[in-house]
Amino acid sequence: MSYDALHERYQRIGHLEHAQAMLSWDEATMMPSGGGAARAEALATLVGMIHDLAAAPEIGELAEAAANEPLDAWQAANVALIQRRWQRARAVPTDLATALSKAGSLCEQAWRPARGANDWQAVAGQLDEVIGLTRETAQALADALDCSPYDALLDDYEPGLQQADVDPVFDELRAALPALIDRAIANQPPHSAIAGPFSVPPQEQLGRALMAALGFDFERGRLDVSHHPFCGGDPSDTRITTRYNDADFMESMFAVLHETGHALYEQGLPAAWRGQPVGDSRGMALHESQSLIMEMQVCRSRAFLDFAAPTIQRCLLGETTQAAQWRPDNLTRLAAKVERGFIRVDADELTYPLHVILRYELETALLDGSLTVADLPDAWDAAMRRYLGLSTAGDFANGVMQDVHWFGGLIGYFPTYTFGAVIAAQLFQAAKARLPSLEDAIRGGDFSVLLEWLRANVHSRGSLLPTMAVVAEATGEELGTAAFLRHLNERYCA
């Protein structure tokens, strides 16, 4: 059967992608700075090999023949995904794909020390090269797929998602969030600050304890440190990272919980389809929903902090205490504090979407050429003033340089964060309706009830269905902002 030959060819691609993921993880966590140029070359070579295999004429021929064979639902979906990937790969010349990979690697490597030094000029030229190559890639895809360049990039991170879907959701949030933020800040209860310093070892111990409680499998994954928290690797070897702040243990704790949500999704993907497109996670909007359902919906709740407070105390203090600042009620107020701030990854649920909308507006302008890299810091400052009332003039590290995405060539990714938050709220609303004892289970430290529901309704589906179909089947409703806005009102403004 043509399908069997196609399946075998894609196993090879899957093995190369595994190697690529591990090299990328090592680059961000363990690689000595002197290895950067060679690593960029090695990764670009791998990208070229994978691209050539995915774009090979034989793949298109086998996929076309396989589509006419008797297939089950999983096989048919796999063929359709392979055909989609073949079309995208054929649209982009291999030398362009490898050039973008190399430029993104080198730019990201330069970004790490440059951000720490607040040195925009040290990386602006390389970013300009990355944006230029991204424009070429987007135009090639747009010409082949008959869509806009930005839609072509967005489709890579969340298949099927278009600006026509993004804009109405962002319009609703632009209209609703400013008043909600004002109300939340005006009405939030007082809290007691928890003073550090907290050294790294106890913070790491805390992260590992909470990862294990949520269901992370340490035999198939690990926790490390990087400049920017992320989840990488693959389902058999899932790597997550965090960064530590000795003045604020919650920064790392919630980053770990967020990345653990990503990792649980990866570790729950269907093992029978490992290495095949249908066995991969569906897209980044669904992926972000799994990190945000854990971090935001579950772990910033009073029920979770009732459970976690003793663990937090033991790890950080070496004992449990009844001191007011360490009690669950104060931890909950700290975890739900609303504040207009500079840093996206540290933002609360109410201000976070504005950080994403800001980036969406800027990256679409970068892509269509109406904004240049040279003008990007000023445009960022203007947008921060408009949305959050803060200025980043001259503060590149906390402004335009704070995220790794653009420097690594990831244009079109940012909208998936907010779509993930919207999906997470709708999924968690459905889970609570179907699992009446869920809050008690969370308070008791039993996360298996929720994890089993997510395994059945999201993780085990792989890429069998489009994201919107997964959401509709799991929740009984089409995706909308109602559950998200209801959650924000109830948690922050009630």
C-alpha positions as CSV (number, residue, x, y, z in Angstrom):
1,M,0.0,0.0,0.0
2,S,1.1,3.5,-0.7
3,Y,0.1,4.5,2.8
4,D,2.6,2.1,4.4
5,A,5.4,3.6,2.3
6,L,4.3,7.1,3.2
7,H,4.1,6.2,6.9
8,E,7.7,4.8,6.8
9,R,9.1,7.9,5.1
10,Y,7.5,10.1,7.8
11,Q,9.0,8.1,10.6
12,R,12.4,9.1,9.2
13,I,11.4,12.8,9.3
14,G,10.1,12.3,12.8
15,H,13.5,11.0,13.9
16,L,15.3,14.0,12.4
17,E,12.8,16.3,14.1
18,H,13.6,14.6,17.4
19,A,17.3,15.4,16.9
20,Q,16.5,19.0,15.9
21,A,14.4,19.5,19.0
22,M,17.2,18.2,21.3
23,L,19.9,20.4,19.6
24,S,17.6,23.4,20.0
25,W,17.0,22.6,23.7
26,D,20.7,22.2,24.3
27,E,21.4,25.5,22.5
28,A,19.1,27.4,24.9
29,T,20.2,25.6,28.1
30,M,23.6,24.0,28.1
31,M,25.6,25.0,25.0
32,P,28.8,27.1,25.7
33,S,28.7,30.5,24.0
34,G,31.5,29.5,21.7
35,G,29.5,26.8,20.1
36,G,26.9,29.1,18.7
37,A,28.1,29.4,15.1
38,A,28.6,25.7,14.6
39,R,25.2,25.0,16.2
40,A,23.5,27.4,13.9
41,E,25.1,25.6,10.9
42,A,24.2,22.2,12.3
43,L,20.5,23.2,12.9
44,A,20.3,24.8,9.4
45,T,21.6,21.6,7.9
46,L,19.0,19.5,9.7
47,V,16.2,22.0,8.7
48,G,17.3,21.6,5.1
49,M,17.3,17.8,5.3
50,I,13.9,17.7,6.9
51,H,12.6,20.3,4.3
52,D,13.9,18.2,1.4
53,L,12.3,15.0,2.7
54,A,9.0,16.7,3.3
55,A,9.0,18.4,-0.1
56,A,10.1,15.4,-2.1
57,P,8.0,14.7,-5.2
58,E,7.6,11.1,-4.0
59,I,5.8,12.3,-0.9
60,G,3.2,14.1,-3.0
61,E,2.8,11.0,-5.2
62,L,2.5,8.6,-2.3
63,A,0.0,10.9,-0.5
64,E,-2.2,11.2,-3.6
65,A,-2.2,7.5,-4.1
66,A,-2.8,6.8,-0.4
67,A,-5.8,9.1,-0.2
68,N,-7.6,6.7,-2.6
69,E,-6.9,3.6,-0.5
70,P,-9.2,2.3,2.2
71,L,-8.0,4.1,5.3
72,D,-9.3,4.5,8.9
73,A,-9.9,8.0,10.3
74,W,-6.4,8.3,11.8
75,Q,-4.7,7.3,8.6
76,A,-6.9,9.6,6.5
77,A,-6.1,12.5,8.7
78,N,-2.4,11.6,8.6
79,V,-2.4,11.7,4.8
80,A,-4.2,15.0,4.7
81,L,-1.7,16.5,7.1
82,I,1.2,15.2,5.1
83,Q,-0.3,16.6,1.9
84,R,-0.7,20.0,3.7
85,R,2.9,19.9,4.9
86,W,4.1,18.9,1.4
87,Q,2.4,21.8,-0.2
88,R,3.9,24.2,2.3
89,A,7.4,22.7,1.9
90,R,7.2,22.8,-1.9
91,A,6.4,26.5,-1.7
92,V,9.6,27.5,0.1
93,P,13.0,26.9,-1.5
94,T,15.4,24.9,0.7
95,D,18.1,27.5,0.6
96,L,15.5,30.1,2.0
97,A,14.4,27.7,4.7
98,T,18.0,27.0,5.8
99,A,18.9,30.7,5.6
100,L,16.1,31.7,7.9
101,S,17.0,28.9,10.3
102,K,20.6,30.0,10.5
103,A,19.8,33.7,10.8
104,G,17.2,32.9,13.5
105,S,19.7,30.8,15.5
106,L,22.4,33.4,15.3
107,C,20.1,36.3,16.1
108,E,18.7,34.5,19.1
109,Q,22.2,33.8,20.4
110,A,23.1,37.4,20.0
111,W,19.8,38.5,21.8
112,R,20.6,36.7,25.0
113,P,23.6,38.8,26.1
114,A,22.2,41.9,24.3
115,R,19.0,41.9,26.3
116,G,21.0,41.6,29.6
117,A,23.0,44.6,28.5
118,N,20.0,46.6,27.3
119,D,21.9,46.9,24.0
120,W,19.4,47.2,21.1
121,Q,22.0,48.1,18.5
122,A,23.9,44.9,19.2
123,V,21.1,42.8,17.7
124,A,19.0,45.2,15.6
125,G,20.9,44.4,12.4
126,Q,20.5,40.7,12.8
127,L,16.8,41.1,13.6
128,D,16.4,43.1,10.4
129,E,17.9,40.1,8.4
130,V,15.5,37.7,10.2
131,I,12.5,39.9,9.4
132,G,13.6,40.2,5.7
133,L,13.9,36.4,5.3
134,T,10.6,35.9,7.1
135,R,8.9,38.3,4.6
136,E,10.4,36.2,1.7
137,T,9.1,33.0,3.3
138,A,5.7,34.4,4.0
139,Q,5.3,35.7,0.4
140,A,6.4,32.4,-1.1
141,L,3.8,30.6,1.1
142,A,1.1,33.1,0.3
143,D,1.7,32.8,-3.4
144,A,1.4,29.0,-3.2
145,L,-1.5,28.8,-0.8
146,D,-3.5,31.8,-2.1
147,C,-3.7,33.7,1.2
148,S,-2.1,36.7,2.8
149,P,1.5,36.5,3.9
150,Y,0.6,36.9,7.6
151,D,-2.1,34.2,7.3
152,A,0.5,31.9,5.8
153,L,2.7,32.3,8.9
154,L,-0.2,32.1,11.3
155,D,-1.3,28.9,9.7
156,D,2.1,27.4,10.6
157,Y,1.5,27.8,14.3
158,E,-2.3,27.2,14.4
159,P,-3.5,25.4,11.2
160,G,-6.6,27.1,9.8
161,L,-6.4,30.2,12.0
162,Q,-6.6,33.5,10.0
163,Q,-6.5,37.2,10.7
164,A,-10.2,37.2,10.0
165,D,-10.6,35.0,13.0
166,V,-8.1,36.9,15.2
167,D,-9.4,40.4,14.6
168,P,-13.0,40.0,16.0
169,V,-11.7,38.3,19.1
170,F,-9.1,41.0,19.7
171,D,-11.6,43.7,19.0
172,E,-13.9,42.2,21.8
173,L,-11.0,42.1,24.2
174,R,-9.8,45.6,23.4
175,A,-13.3,46.8,24.2
176,A,-13.8,44.8,27.4
177,L,-10.4,44.7,29.1
178,P,-9.6,48.3,30.1
179,A,-12.7,48.7,32.2
180,L,-12.2,45.3,33.8
181,I,-8.6,46.1,34.6
182,D,-9.6,49.4,36.2
183,R,-12.3,47.7,38.3
184,A,-9.9,44.9,39.4
185,I,-7.2,47.2,40.5
186,A,-9.6,49.5,42.3
187,N,-11.3,46.6,44.2
188,Q,-8.5,44.0,44.8
189,P,-8.0,43.2,48.4
190,P,-4.8,44.1,50.2
191,H,-2.0,41.5,50.3
192,S,1.1,41.0,52.4
193,A,4.3,40.9,50.3
194,I,6.7,37.9,50.8
195,A,10.3,39.1,51.0
196,G,13.2,37.1,49.7
197,P,15.8,36.3,48.9
198,F,15.1,32.8,47.8
199,S,18.0,30.8,46.5
200,V,17.7,28.7,43.4
201,P,17.9,25.1,45.0
202,P,14.7,25.5,47.1
203,Q,12.9,27.1,44.2
204,E,13.9,24.2,42.0
205,Q,12.7,21.8,44.7
206,L,9.4,23.5,44.8
207,G,9.0,23.4,41.0
208,R,9.8,19.7,40.9
209,A,7.4,18.9,43.7
210,L,4.5,20.8,42.0
211,M,5.4,19.3,38.6
212,A,5.1,15.8,40.1
213,A,1.8,16.6,41.8
214,L,0.3,17.7,38.5
215,G,1.4,14.5,36.8
216,F,4.6,15.2,35.0
217,D,6.6,12.0,34.2
218,F,10.2,12.6,35.2
219,E,11.2,9.4,33.4
220,R,10.2,11.1,30.2
221,G,11.3,14.6,30.9
222,R,13.3,17.1,32.9
223,L,13.5,20.7,34.3
224,D,16.3,23.1,33.4
225,V,17.2,26.8,33.2
226,S,17.1,29.1,30.2
227,H,16.9,32.8,29.5
228,H,13.2,32.4,28.5
229,P,11.0,29.6,29.9
230,F,9.9,27.1,27.3
231,C,8.8,23.5,26.7
232,G,10.7,21.5,24.1
233,G,11.8,18.0,23.2
234,D,9.2,15.5,22.3
235,P,6.6,13.2,24.0
236,S,9.3,10.6,24.9
237,D,11.7,13.2,26.3
238,T,9.9,16.4,27.2
239,R,12.2,19.3,28.3
240,I,10.9,22.3,30.2
241,T,12.8,25.3,31.4
242,T,12.4,28.2,33.8
243,R,14.3,31.2,35.1
244,Y,14.8,32.1,38.7
245,N,14.3,35.4,40.5
246,D,15.7,35.4,44.1
247,A,13.3,38.3,45.0
248,D,10.1,36.6,43.8
249,F,9.7,32.8,44.0
250,M,6.2,33.1,42.3
251,E,7.9,34.1,39.0
252,S,9.6,30.8,38.6
253,M,6.8,28.8,40.3
254,F,4.2,29.9,37.8
255,A,6.5,29.6,34.9
256,V,7.1,26.0,35.8
257,L,3.4,25.3,36.2
258,H,2.7,26.9,32.8
259,E,5.4,24.9,31.1
260,T,4.2,21.7,32.9
261,G,0.8,22.2,31.2
262,H,2.6,22.2,27.9
263,A,4.6,19.1,28.9
264,L,1.5,17.2,30.1
265,Y,0.0,17.7,26.7
266,E,3.1,16.4,25.0
267,Q,3.4,13.4,27.3
268,G,-0.3,12.6,26.7
269,L,-0.2,12.5,22.9
270,P,-1.1,9.2,21.3
271,A,1.9,6.9,21.5
272,A,0.7,4.7,18.5
273,W,1.1,7.7,16.2
274,R,4.5,8.9,17.5
275,G,6.6,10.4,14.6
276,Q,3.6,11.0,12.4
277,P,1.9,14.4,11.8
278,V,-1.4,13.1,13.1
279,G,0.3,12.1,16.4
280,D,1.6,15.7,16.9
281,S,0.0,18.4,19.0
282,R,-2.6,20.1,16.9
283,G,-1.4,23.7,17.0
284,M,-0.1,26.3,19.4
285,A,-3.5,27.8,20.4
286,L,-4.5,24.4,21.7
287,H,-1.0,23.9,23.2
288,E,-1.2,27.3,25.0
289,S,-4.6,26.3,26.3
290,Q,-3.1,23.4,28.0
291,S,-0.4,25.5,29.7
292,L,-3.0,28.1,30.7
293,I,-5.6,25.7,32.0
294,M,-2.9,24.6,34.5
295,E,-1.2,27.9,35.3
296,M,-4.2,30.3,35.2
297,Q,-7.4,28.3,35.6
298,V,-6.1,25.8,38.2
299,C,-2.9,26.9,39.9
300,R,-3.8,30.5,40.6
301,S,-7.1,29.4,42.3
302,R,-7.7,29.3,46.0
303,A,-8.3,25.5,45.8
304,F,-4.9,24.9,44.4
305,L,-3.1,27.2,46.8
306,D,-4.9,25.5,49.8
307,F,-3.2,22.3,48.6
308,A,0.1,23.9,47.6
309,A,0.7,26.3,50.6
310,P,2.3,23.6,52.8
311,T,4.6,22.4,50.0
312,I,5.6,26.0,49.2
313,Q,6.4,26.6,52.9
314,R,8.4,23.4,53.3
315,C,10.5,23.9,50.2
316,L,11.3,27.6,50.8
317,L,11.3,27.8,54.6
318,G,12.1,24.2,55.6
319,E,9.0,24.0,57.7
320,T,5.3,24.9,57.7
321,T,4.0,28.1,59.3
322,Q,0.8,29.9,60.2
323,A,2.4,33.3,59.4
324,A,-0.1,35.5,57.7
325,Q,1.9,36.1,54.5
326,W,2.3,32.4,53.9
327,R,-1.3,31.4,54.3
328,P,-3.4,30.3,51.3
329,D,-5.6,33.4,51.4
330,N,-2.6,35.7,51.0
331,L,-0.9,33.5,48.4
332,T,-4.2,33.6,46.4
333,R,-4.3,37.4,46.6
334,L,-0.6,37.5,45.4
335,A,-1.3,35.0,42.6
336,A,-4.3,37.1,41.4
337,K,-2.8,40.5,41.8
338,V,-3.6,42.8,38.8
339,E,-1.0,45.3,37.8
340,R,-0.1,47.0,34.6
341,G,3.5,45.9,34.0
342,F,6.2,45.7,31.4
343,I,6.8,42.0,31.1
344,R,4.4,39.7,29.2
345,V,5.4,36.4,30.8
346,D,4.8,38.0,34.3
347,A,1.5,39.6,33.4
348,D,-1.8,38.8,35.1
349,E,-4.7,37.3,33.1
350,L,-6.4,40.7,32.6
351,T,-3.4,42.6,31.2
352,Y,-1.8,39.7,29.4
353,P,-4.1,39.9,26.3
354,L,-3.1,43.5,25.8
355,H,0.6,42.5,25.7
356,V,-0.3,40.0,22.9
357,I,-2.5,42.5,21.0
358,L,0.4,44.9,21.1
359,R,2.8,42.4,19.6
360,Y,0.2,41.3,17.0
361,E,-0.1,44.8,15.7
362,L,3.6,45.3,15.5
363,E,4.5,42.1,13.9
364,T,1.8,42.4,11.2
365,A,3.3,45.9,10.5
366,L,6.8,44.5,10.4
367,L,5.7,41.8,7.9
368,D,3.9,44.2,5.5
369,G,6.8,46.7,5.6
370,S,4.8,49.6,7.2
371,L,7.1,49.3,10.2
372,T,10.9,49.0,10.0
373,V,13.1,47.3,12.6
374,A,14.8,50.7,13.1
375,D,11.5,52.2,14.2
376,L,10.4,49.2,16.3
377,P,11.5,50.5,19.7
378,D,9.6,53.7,19.3
379,A,6.5,51.9,18.0
380,W,6.7,49.5,21.0
381,D,6.9,52.5,23.4
382,A,3.9,54.1,21.8
383,A,1.9,50.9,22.0
384,M,2.8,50.3,25.6
385,R,1.7,53.8,26.5
386,R,-1.6,53.3,24.6
387,Y,-2.5,49.9,26.1
388,L,-0.8,49.9,29.5
389,G,0.1,53.5,30.3
390,L,3.8,52.6,30.6
391,S,6.8,53.9,28.7
392,T,9.7,51.7,27.6
393,A,11.7,54.6,26.0
394,G,15.3,53.6,26.3
395,D,14.4,50.4,28.2
396,F,14.9,47.9,25.5
397,A,15.3,44.9,27.8
398,N,11.9,45.4,29.3
399,G,10.5,46.6,26.0
400,V,11.1,45.4,22.5
401,M,13.8,42.9,23.5
402,Q,11.9,41.1,26.2
403,D,10.6,38.2,24.1
404,V,12.7,35.7,22.2
405,H,10.2,35.1,19.4
406,W,11.0,37.7,16.8
407,F,14.8,37.2,17.2
408,G,14.3,33.5,16.7
409,G,12.2,34.0,13.6
410,L,8.8,33.2,15.1
411,I,6.4,35.6,13.5
412,G,2.7,34.7,13.7
413,Y,3.0,32.9,17.1
414,F,1.8,35.6,19.5
415,P,-2.0,35.4,18.7
416,T,-2.0,31.8,19.8
417,Y,-1.3,32.9,23.4
418,T,-4.6,34.7,23.7
419,F,-6.6,32.1,21.7
420,G,-5.1,29.6,24.2
421,A,-6.4,31.6,27.1
422,V,-9.9,31.8,25.6
423,I,-9.8,28.0,24.9
424,A,-8.5,27.3,28.4
425,A,-11.4,29.1,30.0
426,Q,-14.0,27.3,27.8
427,L,-12.4,23.9,28.5
428,F,-12.2,24.4,32.2
429,Q,-15.8,25.6,32.4
430,A,-16.8,22.4,30.6
431,A,-14.6,20.2,32.9
432,K,-16.1,21.7,36.0
433,A,-19.6,21.1,34.6
434,R,-18.8,17.5,33.9
435,L,-16.7,16.8,37.0
436,P,-18.7,18.2,40.0
437,S,-16.0,17.1,42.5
438,L,-13.2,18.8,40.5
439,E,-12.6,21.7,42.9
440,D,-12.4,19.3,45.9
441,A,-10.0,17.1,44.1
442,I,-7.7,20.0,43.3
443,R,-7.9,21.2,46.9
444,G,-6.9,17.7,48.0
445,G,-4.0,17.5,45.6
446,D,-5.6,15.0,43.2
447,F,-5.1,16.3,39.7
448,S,-5.7,12.9,38.0
449,V,-9.4,13.8,37.6
450,L,-8.7,16.8,35.5
451,L,-5.7,15.2,33.7
452,E,-7.8,12.2,32.7
453,W,-10.5,14.5,31.3
454,L,-7.9,16.4,29.3
455,R,-6.3,13.2,28.1
456,A,-9.6,11.9,26.8
457,N,-10.8,15.2,25.3
458,V,-7.6,16.9,24.1
459,H,-4.3,15.1,24.5
460,S,-5.1,11.7,23.0
461,R,-6.7,13.3,20.0
462,G,-3.3,14.4,18.6
463,S,-4.0,16.2,15.3
464,L,-6.9,14.0,14.3
465,L,-9.3,17.0,14.4
466,P,-8.9,20.8,13.8
467,T,-8.6,22.8,17.0
468,M,-12.1,24.3,16.8
469,A,-13.6,20.8,16.4
470,V,-11.7,19.6,19.5
471,V,-13.0,22.6,21.4
472,A,-16.6,22.1,20.2
473,E,-16.6,18.4,20.9
474,A,-15.1,18.9,24.4
475,T,-17.3,21.8,25.5
476,G,-20.5,21.4,23.4
477,E,-20.0,25.0,22.1
478,E,-18.2,26.9,19.3
479,L,-15.2,28.8,20.5
480,G,-16.1,32.3,21.9
481,T,-14.9,34.8,24.5
482,A,-17.9,34.4,26.8
483,A,-16.3,31.8,29.2
484,F,-13.0,33.8,29.3
485,L,-14.7,37.1,30.1
486,R,-16.9,35.4,32.7
487,H,-13.9,33.9,34.3
488,L,-12.1,37.3,34.5
489,N,-15.2,38.9,36.0
490,E,-15.7,36.2,38.6
491,R,-12.0,36.0,39.7
492,Y,-11.0,39.6,39.6
493,C,-14.1,41.8,39.7
494,A,-16.8,40.0,41.7
